[in-house]
């Protein structure tokens, strides 16, 4: 019987986990299969009107 391979964790915090095969955000899990590229961006919070 083959032993299951450990997933390599690339990033993990209280709400998000990223491994070589899964992206987990809260209670949602997404497969990483067939992802060929990613990009990083930041959404700035809009200033509130006074």
N, C-alpha and C positions, 0 to 999 in steps of 0.2 A: 504494500500500500504506500502511495506517495504522500509525503508530508506537504501540507499547504505552504506556499511561499508567503513570507511576511510582506505586507505592503510597505513601500518606502513612503514616509510622510515628508512632504516638501514644506508644508506650512500648517500650523495649527494654532488657533486661539480659542476663546470661549464659545464663539459662534460659527467658526469656519474651520474645515479640515480639507487639505488638498493632498491626495496621494497620487501615485502613478496611474491609478485606475478609477478614482472617484473624486468628485467635488461635493462636499457636504456643507450645506448652509442651513443652519437651524434644523428643521425636520425634513428638509428636501435633500435628496441625493441624486446626483447627475453622473452618468458614465463619461469617462474621459476618452473613450474610443473615437478614433477618426478626427481628433482635434489636431489641426496642422499648425495653427499659430494663435497667439494671444497678444493683447496689448494692454497697457496699464494707463489708466486715466483717473482723474479726480474730479468729482462734481462739487463745485463750490456752492456753499449754502448762500441763498439769496439774502440780502440785507432786508430786515423788517422795516416797514414804514412806521413812522412815529405818529 
